C-alpha cells in the first residue's frame, strides 16, 4: 500500500507559521520568494511592509 502524498497547502501553511514565529524580514522575503503566487504570500507582503515601516 502506498502512502498518501503530503498536502502541499499544509506544508506551505506550516512553513508560514514557522516564519511568523521568527518574525524577521529575511523569513518573510524567503517565503515570498519560494511561494510568490500562494494566497499567504499577500499576507507575507503586508507583514513585510509593516516590519520595514512602509
KAZI-V242752 format. One record per residue. D_LAST is the distance of its C-alpha to the last C-alpha in Angstrom with 2 decimals. Layout:
# KAZI-V242752
d_last = [D_LAST | D_LAST]
This chain:
# KAZI-V242752
d_last = [51.94 | 48.49 | 45.39 | 42.83 | 39.84 | 36.62 | 34.27 | 31.36 | 29.01 | 30.03 | 29.33 | 25.78 | 25.21 | 26.67 | 24.43 | 21.33 | 22.65 | 23.22 | 19.72 | 18.40 | 20.94 | 19.64 | 16.00 | 15.02 | 12.55 | 15.84 | 17.32 | 14.71 | 14.86 | 18.63 | 18.88 | 17.07 | 19.31 | 22.36 | 21.89 | 19.82 | 21.89 | 22.28 | 21.07 | 19.26 | 17.11 | 15.16 | 14.62 | 13.70 | 11.02 | 9.51 | 9.99 | 8.70 | 5.13 | 5.98 | 7.75 | 5.53 | 3.80 | 0.00]
